[in-house]
């Protein structure tokens, strides 16, 4: 439950205003970051860090179908400021408490309000309508004008870019192009988050939050300069069933407007995160802080149970040493349940295949599956079940599906193949979360856009994909290792990600090949173990076969024990696309530390100054001496944490390091 300890007061703060020019400056609590707003003719904002511009004047506005323009020169009626200093108690998150300190400027106009917030680690703004009737948004102007031609990590939409409309239908999973802003292909859209590199190691991450009833934002560079602009999917004119196994909603045509809105609508926050060092991006909370607090009919969220999941699909139901034919059948899932039970793994998922194919009807179960029997068997083993569901099948009767399977004893759904973020789809996420919460069901969104605050509003939403996870290794040859040390700084800044790690078949760079039924990972075994510490995911998959985990009891023991939610998270070190080091504290007070490496062999020193002045014992999983030739080579070493808290670590190419630290 979200409990606030809040100090909010109207104040002058560090706000300065010129009555003639209608210019305002809003500073962060520490005074180092400021937002400069001009409202003379149009509305623009800039962001300064220590007096230097990191975002030059960027125009913002919204145009309604009746011609009203929010930000079109309307006279300001009132400007007020406030400050907040509060602690948010979280549910299923990477830390038990989030500090939420900011200064806010509220500009009141006749037809709308405009809110700006300045945090020590970023800035955000949102429009709030004053319309007393429903209305339509025709377009939105959202600019991000960078002072120079800086480089960025750009996640282009990978689908056909013959037109923007084609790109709006996509799975939000692609690799990054590290390019100068001027090198942006003007025909292509990028999804969020996106990181821009400013001088002196400063990193700027653009994303959004409180996305509940409005299309998500893409970015584009139209003129080859250093200015990015927001682009939004039009409201669907028609939706047709199709796509993967008839489970997607395809959009043959769109309206010439973005959204149908309710009276007094509050629009999403546009966020500019500012990290002084790259490592700071790995522990950002702005998206969470700016989400609507959990509310509504559910007052108690203690039933939300995070944990790990034995997963079937990645390993292709490929088990060995049994007397039955493995596949989508009860015998196979009882094997998965037995494995989960033996290792105290909370869940088993039945991925695609348990419902009759191409019927898009979750009430039609294949003959080889007896769900009631499986639920009963799992319960006897202290294991719970989660079901995979295609979007079209789930959306046709969300209430009926949730009620039916909750009564049966199912604990959640992995909903897949949304592949859009227009207003109708964004509302589907909210509606699904609300309905699932009513029946105490978890949701894991796949084929999904990035987290954008919903995980705070509905804490039963425990994961989003929106990441090119390990599933890509079943068929792709992209550089996954470099991607692994990029996403903690970019994608993860928005929230949890269902990457689905845990491969027990590991390959060095030259030995990797995609194999669908017996897939492998790129990089070392310890690279996979470290991902369980570094990647945020309250519901974390074990992607490989139970048979393979049984053959690797040492690594399986570590994976089974590592938590999925945490008391504290500390970003220790790292550079984007090079390496990442993080520490997280478990509920029992022990610490886990993880380090991920790209393909460059390196030696690092991890400073564990986060530890108290006491004696600690450390169990380390480290790359073996031959891990550069045999990726599965690793070594377990146990010893004391040095008194100076400095630990030397060698990382093989594509390597990793993971440690569990307990009081001696």
N, C-alpha and C positions, 0 to 999 in steps of 0.2 A: 504494500500500500504506500502511496506517496504521501509522506508527512512533511510539511514545510515548517521550517523555523525561519521566519521572514522578518526583515526590516525593510519596509517600503515607505518612502517619504517624498513628498513634493519638495523640491529644492532647486536652487539656482545651479548647483553643481559647478562644472567648469564650462557651462553653456554660455556662449557669447552671441549676441545678435545685433545686427545693424538694421534699425527700423527702415532706413531708406532702401537698402538693397535687398532686405529680407534674406540675409545670409546668416547661417547658424553654424556653430562648432560644438560638437558633443565629444567629450573625452571619456576614455575608459577609466575604470576605478584607479588603475596605477598611473594614469596620466600619460602613458607612452603611446597609446593609439588614439587617434581621433578621426571623427567623421565630419567632413565639411559639407554643408547642404546649402544650395542656392535655389531660391524659389522666385527669382525675378520675373522671367518670362515662362520658362519651363522649369522643371525640377531636375537638378543634377546633384550627385553626391560624389565626394572624393574620400579616399582613406589615406591617412598619414600614419607613419610609424616613426617615432622619434623625430618628427618634423619633416620627414622625407616622404614624398608621395609614392605610394605603392599602387594606387588606383587614381587616375586623374578623372576630371569631371565626366560622369557617366549619366546619361539621361534615363529617366524612368517615367513611365506613364501607363495608364490603362484606358482604352477606348470602349465605350458601351455602344450597343446597337442603336440607341436613340441619339447618338452624337455626343453625349457627355464624355468629357475627357478628364480623368483623374490625373492631375498634373499638367493641365493645359492652360495655366495662367490664372486660375481661380485665386481670389484673394484669401489670405490666411486670416482666420477669425481669432485664433488663439494658439499660443505655443506654451507648452508646459513641460517640465522635466520631472523625472523621478529617479530614485535609485533603489536597487534591491540588493540585499545580501542575505542569502538563504541557503539552506541545505536540503536537497531532495533525497528522500529515501527511495531507493530503486527496487525494482522487481526483475529478477533474471537479467542481470547486467554485469559488466566487467568491473564494477565496484559497487560497494554497498551504499555509498553516499556520493552525491555529486554536488559540488559547490557551484552555486549560480549567482554570481555577482555581476551587476551591470548598471550602467546609466542609460536612461531612456529619454528620448525627445518625442513628444506627441505634437504634431502639427494638425490643427483642426481647420478643415475647410467646410464649406456649406454642404457639399455632397459626399465628402469622404474624409477620413482621417489617414494620416501617414505616420507610422511609427518607425523610429530608428533606435537601435540599441548599440551601445559600444561596450564591448567586453575587453578584457586584457588580451584575449586570444582571437579577436575577430570583431566583425561588425555585421549587422543584419538590418533589413528593413521589410516592412509589409504595408500593403494598403488594406483599409477596412472601409467597406461601403456604409453609407448612412441611408441608403435607399429603403423606404418603408414598403416597397413592393418588389417582387421578383424581377430580375433583369437578365440581360445577356451581355457577356463580354465578347466584343468583336476581336480585339487584339490587345497585346501587351508589349510594351517597350521595356526591355531590361538589358542595359549595357554594362559591360565590364571593360573599361578603357585603361589599358596598362600603359605606363609612361614610356616604355621602350619595347623593342622587339626581343622580349625575353623568351626563353625556351619553356616548353610545357610538356607534360605527360598527357597525351591526348588519346582518350578511348573512343576512337571513331566507331560509329555504327558500322557493322561489317556487312550488312545487307546491301543489295543493289542500290546505288546512289544515282540512278537516272533522274530521280526526283526526290524532294523531301518527303512526299507522301509515302513513297516506297520505304523510306528509312524509319518512319514512325512505327512500322510493324517490325519489331526486332526483339531479340532475347536478352539484350543488355549484357552481353558477355563478349568481350574482345580484348585483345592485347593492346599495349600502349605504344604509340609512336612518340619518340622523344624528339620534338622538332621546335624550331623557332615559330613564334606566332605567325610570322609572315609567310611561312611555308604551308600553312593550313590550306587544304584543298577546299575551295569555296563551295564545291558541290556537296560536301560531306557534312553531316551532323556528328557531334560527339555527345555522348550521354554523361551524366554526372556521377560522381564527383570528378573534377579536373584540377590538376595542380600546375601552377605557374611558378617558375624559379626566379626570384628577385635577387639583386646583389646581396653580398655579405651573408649568404646562406639562408636568407629569409625565403620561406615558401608560402604561397597563397593558394588556398583550396576553395573553389567555388562549388556550392551545392545549395540545397534548399531543405526546408523542414515544415512541419504541420501541413503536409500535402494530404488533404482529406476529400476535397470536392472540386478539383481543378486539374487540368492537364499538367503533367510533369514537364520540366524545362530541359531542352537540349541547348547546345551551344553551336554557333557557327561563326566563321570569319568571312565576311562577304567581300572585303576589299583588299585583302593581303596586307593590312596594317597590323596594329597591335590591339585592336578593339574587337572583343567578342560580343555577340548579341544573343539574347535568348530567343529560341524558336519553340513553338508549341503545336502539338497536334490539334487539328480542327475537330470539332464535335462530330462523331460518326453520324452520317446520314442514314446508313443502313449497315447492319451487321449480319454476316452470313456464316453459318457453320461450315467448317472446313479445316484445312491444315493437317497437322499430325493426328492420324487416326480419328479425324473428324472431331477433334477436341478443342479447336481454336475458334475464336470469333474474328473472321476476316472482314476488312472494311473496304468494300468496293468504291465508296465515295464518302466525302466529308462535307459538312456544312461550311459556310464561309465565316464561322465564328468559333470561339474556343469553348465557351462554357455557359450553361444555364445556371444562374445563381439565385440564391434566396436573399430575401431582405436582410440587411445588416451583415452581409457576408464578410468574413475575415479571410484574406487571401494568404497563400503560403509565404513564409519568410524566405527571402533571398539572402544567402549567407556568403560572406567572404571571411574564411578562416585565415588567420595569420600566425604562422609558426616561426619563431626566431631561429630554430634549428630544425632540421629535417625530422629528427626523432620525435619532436613535439607533436607531429601529425599523427603519430601512432596512439596518442592518448587524448584525442579530442572528444569533447562531449557536447559541442554546440547543437548538433542535430537533436540530440536527446533533450537538452535544456529547452529548446524552442518548440518541442512537440507539446500538444495539448495534454495536460495532466490526465491520468486515468480517472474516469468519471462514469456516470450513467448508472445503470441498474446494478452493476457488479461493484460491491463495496469491499469485498475481501478477495484478494488475489493470491492467498496462501496456497491455493490448489495448483497454481502454476508450478509444475515440476520440471526443471531443466534436467539435462542428463545426456548420456550417450546412446547411440542407436546402432545396433547391428544391422547393416544394410546389405541388401541382396543384389541389386541391379548392376553395380559396378563390377562385381566379381562373377556376374552371369550365372548366379545360383550354382557355382562350380565348386562342389565339395567332393571329398574323397573318403575312402575307407568305410563306406556305408553299403547296406544291402538293398537300397532302393534307388530308383532313377531320380536324380536330383532335378529340380525345376519348380514351377509354380504349382506346388501341391502341399498337402498337410504334413507329409513326412519330412519334407525339406524344411518347412518353417518350424517344425518341432525341434529339428536339429539346431536351427538358429536360436530358438528359444532356450534350449539346453545350454548352448554356448553362452548366451547372454546371462543366464542365471548363474552359471558357474563362475562368471567373472564380475558379478554385481553390476552388469550393464542394464540400464533402466528400461530400454525399449528395443523392440524389433520392428522394422518397417516392412510392410508388404508393398513393394513398388509396383509399377505398371505390370499388368498381367492378371491380377486377381479378379478384376471386373471384365465382363465380356467385351472383347475388342470391337471397336467401331460402332458401338451402340450408344456411347455417351450416356450411359445409365448406370449409376452406382448401385442401384438395387438389383442389377443382374450380375450375379457372382458365377464365376466359371465352375463347372462340376467338380473339378479336382480340389476345390477349396471349400472347407466347412468352417466358416468364420466363427460361429458360436463355439465349436469345439476348440478352435485355436485360442480364442479369448479365455476360455475356461482353463485350458492347459497352461497358457502363459501365466494366468493368475495364480495357479498352483505353484508356479516357479518364481513368483514375485517379479514378473516381467510384464510390461504393458505393450500394447500394439498400436501402431500408427499406420494409416492407410494412405496410399498415393491416390490422387484424384486429378483428372484433367479438368481444365477450367470450364469447358462447356457443360460437362457432366455435373460439376459441382454447382454451377450457377443456375442450372435449370430448376433446382429446388434446394436452396441452401438450408432453409429451415427444416425441411423434411429429412434431408440427409443427415444433418447434425443431430436431430432428435433421435432418429432411428439408430444410428451407430453409437451415440452416447449411451443409450439404454442398453445396447449390447455389451458395452464395456470398452469400446475403442476410445483411445485417449487423445487422438488428434489426426490431422490431415496434412499431408504434403501436397499442396495444390500447384499445378504445373501448367505451362503453356499459355499463360496470359499474353505475354509478348507484345504488350502495348501499355501506354500510360496516358491515353486520352482521358477526358473527364469521366466517361462511363466506366472505364476500367479502374481508375483510381477509386471511384465510389464502390466498385466491387470489392476491393481490398477492405475498405472500411466496413461495408455491410457484412462481409465474411467474418471479419474479426469480431464484430459486435454479436453476430449470431453464434459463432463458435464459443464466445465467452459465456453466453447464456447457458450453454450446455457443458461448460468446463472442458472445452477442447482446445488443444494447442494447434497453432497453424505455422507451417513452414512454407513460405512462398518460393516456388521455382519458376523459371521462365519469367523472371520478375525484375522490375526496376529496383533501384537502390533503396535502402531504408531512408525514410524521410519523415520521421517522427511518430509513425504509427505504433512503433514498438513501445513508446511511452504511453500513448493513449490507450492501447490495448496490450498489456504485457503478456497476454497469451500468444501474441505474434512473436515467436522466439527466433525466427530466422528469415533471411532473404537470400536468394541466390544473387543474381546480378553480378556474377563473377565467373570468369572462365576457369572453373575449378578443375579438379583432378580428372573428372569425367572426360575432359578433352584428350587425355592420354590414351583413351581407348581407340581413337581414330586420327588424332592430329600429331603434327611434328613441330609445333611451335616451341619456342624456348620457354618452358614452364618454370625453370629454376629462376631465371631473371624476373619473370612475372611474380614469382613467390616473394621476392624481396622488393617488389614495387607496390603490390596491393596493400601491405600494412600502412603505407604512407598515403595512399590515394583512396581506394575503394573503402577500406576499413574506417576511414575518417567519418564516414556516414553512418556506420553501425555494423552489426553482426553480418557474417557472410557464411553461407553454407557451401564451403569449399570441398568438403568430403575427402579428407586426407586419410592416411593410415595404410599405405601400400607396403606390403611385405616383400614384393618383388621390386628391386631397385636397380637403376641402371646409370652408369656413367654416361657422359654426353655421347660418345661415339657408339655405345652399345644399345642405346635406346631405339625402340621401334614400337609403333602402335600395334596392339594386339587386343582384339575385342573381348575374347573369352578368358584370357589369362593376362590381364593388363599389368603394366609396370609403371613405376614413377620415374621421373628424371631426378637425379641427385641421390644422395646417400640415405641410408636407413635413418640416421640421426636427423637428417633434414625433415623426414616425415614426423619423427617424434617431436621435434621442436615446434612444428606447426600446431600441435595441440596446445602449446603454451601461448604462442604468439597470435594465432588467429582467433578472433572473437566469434563465438557461436554458442549460445546457451543450449542448443540442441546440436550435438556434434556427432557426425557419422563415423563409424568404423567401416571403411569402404571395402576392405578385403574379405576374403572367404574365411569363415570360422576355421576351416581346415588349416589355412595358412597361419592364422593366429595361434592355433593349438601347437603348431610346429615351432613357434617362436615365443615361448612362455615369458621370457625376460622382457621383451619389448611390449608384449600384450599386457603384462602386469603394470607397466608404466602407463600405457594408454588407458587401461581400465580404471586406474586410480586417479588420473589427473582430473581436476574439476572442470566444469564448463561455465560456472559463474564464480565471481571472485569478490573478496573484501576490498582489495586495493589493486590497482594497476600502475606500474611505473615503467615509463619508456626510458631505457638506459642509453642506447646508442644506436647509430645507424645512418646510412645514406641511401637515398632512393635508388633502387636498382642495383645496389651493391651488397649491403648486409643490414640486418635488423636484430636488435637485442632488447628483450623485454623481461620484466619480472612481474609476477602476480602472486598475491597472497590468498591462500585458501581460507575457508571458514574455520579450520582447526588451528590457524595461526602459522602453519608452515608456508614456505615460499616455493614457487616454481620459477625457474629462469630458462629462457629459450633464446637461441641464437640461430639465425638463418644466413646462409651465404650464397652469393652468386657463383659463377663458374671460375672465379679467380681465387686460388688458394691464398689464405691470409691467416695471420696471427693477430688476435685482439686481446685486450685486457679488459675484463668486465669489473667495473667498480660496484661493489655491493654495499655501498654506504647506506642503503635503505634499511639494512639490518641493525637491530639494537646492539648495544655493547654487551653481548653475551656469547657463549660458546655455541657454535652451530656445527652440525654434521651434514655433509653434502654427498649425495649420490649422483654421479655424473654419467650421462650417456654420451660418449664422444666418438667422433669418427676414428675408425681403426687406422693403423699405420698404412694399410693397403687399400683404404677406401677410394683412393684415386684410380685404382684398377678394378676393384671389386666393391661396388657401391653398398652392398649389404654388410660390409665389414665394420664392426663397431666394438667398443670396449666399455665396460662399466667399471668405474673407479669410485671408491668411497673414501672420504677423508674429512678433515676439519676445514672449515672456511678460514682462510688466513686472518690473522689479527688485523692486518691493514686493509682487509676487505677487497684486495685486488686478486683476481683470478685470471691466470693466463690461459687462453683457449686457442687451440689450433683448429682451423676449419678447412677441410678438404675442398677441392672444387665441387660445387654443388652440395656442400656439406651443411652440417648442423650440429647443435650441441644443446642438450637439455639436462636440467638438474632439479632435484628435489632437495630442499634444505629444511632441516628440522633442528629444534633445540637439542643440544647434546645432553 
